[in-house]
Amino acid sequence: MSYQNGIMTGCLQHPRLDGKEEFHSLSQMVLLLDGLMDLENCPNPPPPFIFPEISSGEGEEVFRIQILFREHYTWQGRLVWQKENREYVFHSAIELIQLLDEILAG
């Protein structure tokens, strides 16, 4: 929903969640994703990459994150930037955070 001075706020949607789960920092987003992966017993096998209809408001961006592997407390997966229809591969949670920062700060 917003990204200012490296601080991201947004909503996380997942089939296991009732509605949207708001987060107010990148670390909170990472912890929410990690908890969802625990529920899914990720990566055995990774959850499907779901493309529900999500609309963004003015100034908002929509990203789809799929964690394909989670080993030794790191993640590998892909990030899709819906607005630009671009896909990025990441090899760690840190790389995911860097990608989001580059996109949103740019």
C-alpha positions in Angstrom: 0.0 0.0 0.0 2.9 2.3 0.7 6.7 2.4 0.7 8.5 5.4 2.2 12.1 5.5 3.5 12.4 1.7 3.2 9.2 1.1 5.3 6.6 -1.0 3.5 3.0 -1.4 4.4 0.6 -3.7 2.6 -1.7 -6.7 2.7 -1.0 -10.3 2.3 -3.6 -12.6 0.8 -3.4 -16.4 0.8 -6.1 -19.2 0.6 -5.4 -20.1 4.2 -6.2 -16.6 5.4 -9.7 -15.2 6.0 -9.4 -12.1 4.0 -6.3 -9.9 3.9 -3.6 -9.7 6.6 -2.1 -6.3 7.0 1.6 -5.8 7.6 3.5 -2.7 8.5 7.1 -3.6 7.8 9.2 -5.9 5.6 10.1 -8.0 8.6 6.5 -8.4 9.5 5.8 -9.5 5.9 8.6 -12.1 6.0 7.3 -13.5 9.4 3.8 -13.8 8.0 5.0 -15.6 4.9 7.2 -17.9 7.0 4.2 -18.8 9.2 2.1 -19.5 6.1 4.8 -21.8 4.8 4.8 -23.7 8.2 1.0 -24.2 7.7 1.6 -25.5 4.2 4.5 -27.7 5.3 6.5 -25.9 2.6 8.3 -27.0 0.5 6.7 -30.4 0.4 5.5 -29.7 -2.3 5.4 -25.9 -2.8 1.9 -24.4 -2.7 0.4 -23.6 -6.2 1.0 -20.2 -7.7 -2.5 -18.8 -7.5 -3.6 -15.9 -9.7 -6.8 -14.5 -8.1 -8.1 -11.2 -9.4 -6.5 -8.5 -7.3 -6.9 -4.9 -8.1 -4.6 -2.2 -6.8 -5.5 1.3 -5.8 -3.7 4.4 -7.0 -0.1 4.3 -6.0 -0.3 0.6 -4.9 1.5 -2.3 -6.4 0.6 -5.9 -6.4 3.2 -8.7 -6.2 2.8 -12.4 -6.3 5.4 -14.4 -4.3 5.9 -18.1 -4.6 8.3 -19.8 -2.3 9.5 -22.9 -4.2 12.1 -24.1 -1.7 12.8 -23.4 2.0 16.0 -24.9 3.3 18.3 -23.9 6.1 16.1 -20.9 7.0 16.4 -19.4 3.5 13.9 -19.2 0.6 14.1 -19.7 -3.1 11.3 -18.7 -5.4 9.9 -16.2 -7.7 8.3 -12.7 -7.5 5.9 -11.5 -10.1 5.2 -7.8 -10.4 1.6 -7.7 -11.6 1.5 -4.2 -13.0 4.6 -4.6 -15.2 4.0 -8.3 -15.8 7.6 -9.0 -14.8 9.0 -12.1 -13.1 12.1 -12.2 -10.9 13.8 -15.2 -9.3 15.2 -14.9 -5.8 17.6 -17.3 -4.0 17.1 -16.0 -0.4 14.7 -14.0 1.7 17.3 -11.2 1.7 17.3 -11.2 -2.1 13.5 -11.0 -2.1 13.6 -8.0 0.2 16.3 -6.4 -2.1 14.1 -6.9 -5.2 11.1 -5.4 -3.5 13.2 -2.4 -2.4 14.7 -1.8 -5.9 11.2 -2.0 -7.5 9.4 0.2 -4.9 12.2 2.8 -4.4 12.9 3.1 -8.1 
